[in-house]
Amino acid sequence: MSMKKTDLVKHLAKKIDGQMKVAAVPGRFGQAAGAVVDKREQRKLDAQAGLLPFACKLPAELVRQLHDRAVSHEGGLNALIAQLLGQSLQGDAKK
């Protein structure tokens, strides 16, 4: 006895659904996704690395320029600002 096309599609859908239930969950969606370091732990890691928080207010145009340059910088925004401040302070010390 042959099956109707809709019955074949339903059978295939059940088969795919069963395969999805058996397959392992990728790490980015499983428990590894919830393994985000909390703020307290992040502060401890930063302190061990010798990093301190430093807040200041800057003009919006300067912040926009920093963000644009930070995209191509390998260390991100924090490393870019540390590099620029270090260069500026060394330049001031030479004067």
C-alpha positions as CSV (number, residue, x, y, z in Angstrom):
1,M,0.0,0.0,0.0
2,S,1.5,3.4,-1.0
3,M,1.5,6.4,1.2
4,K,0.1,9.8,0.3
5,K,2.6,12.7,-0.2
6,T,1.4,14.4,3.0
7,D,2.0,11.2,5.0
8,L,5.5,10.9,3.6
9,V,6.2,14.5,4.6
10,K,4.9,13.9,8.1
11,H,7.0,10.7,8.4
12,L,10.1,12.6,7.3
13,A,9.4,15.4,9.8
14,K,9.1,12.9,12.6
15,K,12.4,11.4,11.5
16,I,14.1,14.7,11.5
17,D,12.6,15.7,14.9
18,G,13.9,12.4,16.4
19,Q,17.4,13.1,15.0
20,M,17.4,16.6,16.5
21,K,16.4,15.2,19.9
22,V,19.3,12.7,19.8
23,A,22.0,15.1,18.6
24,A,24.2,16.9,21.2
25,V,23.5,20.5,21.9
26,P,26.4,22.8,20.7
27,G,28.4,24.4,23.4
28,R,27.3,27.9,22.5
29,F,23.7,27.1,23.2
30,G,24.2,24.6,26.1
31,Q,25.7,25.1,29.5
32,A,28.8,26.8,28.1
33,A,26.6,29.8,27.1
34,G,25.8,30.4,30.8
35,A,29.4,30.4,31.8
36,V,29.7,34.1,31.6
37,V,32.1,35.5,34.2
38,D,30.2,37.6,36.7
39,K,31.3,41.2,37.5
40,R,32.9,40.3,40.8
41,E,35.0,37.5,39.2
42,Q,35.9,39.8,36.3
43,R,37.1,42.5,38.8
44,K,39.3,39.9,40.5
45,L,40.8,38.8,37.1
46,D,41.4,42.5,36.2
47,A,43.1,43.2,39.6
48,Q,45.4,40.2,39.2
49,A,46.4,41.5,35.7
50,G,47.2,44.9,37.3
51,L,44.2,46.7,35.6
52,L,42.3,49.4,37.3
53,P,39.0,51.0,36.3
54,F,39.4,54.6,35.1
55,A,36.4,56.7,34.1
56,C,36.4,60.1,32.4
57,K,34.1,62.2,30.3
58,L,35.2,62.8,26.7
59,P,33.6,64.7,23.8
60,A,31.3,62.6,21.6
61,E,33.4,63.2,18.5
62,L,36.5,62.0,20.2
63,V,34.8,58.8,21.5
64,R,33.5,58.1,18.0
65,Q,37.1,58.4,16.6
66,L,38.3,56.1,19.4
67,H,35.7,53.5,18.6
68,D,36.5,53.6,14.9
69,R,40.2,53.1,15.6
70,A,39.5,50.4,18.2
71,V,37.8,48.2,15.6
72,S,41.0,47.6,13.8
73,H,43.2,47.5,16.9
74,E,44.1,44.0,18.1
75,G,43.5,44.7,21.8
76,G,40.2,46.5,21.4
77,L,39.2,49.9,23.0
78,N,41.0,49.3,26.3
79,A,44.3,48.5,24.8
80,L,44.1,51.3,22.3
81,I,43.4,53.9,25.0
82,A,46.3,52.5,27.1
83,Q,48.6,52.7,24.1
84,L,47.6,56.3,23.2
85,L,47.9,57.5,26.9
86,G,51.2,55.8,27.3
87,Q,52.6,57.4,24.1
88,S,51.2,60.8,25.1
89,L,52.7,60.6,28.6
90,Q,56.1,59.5,27.2
91,G,56.0,62.5,24.8
92,D,55.2,64.9,27.7
93,A,58.0,63.4,29.8
94,K,60.6,64.1,27.0
95,K,59.6,67.8,26.8
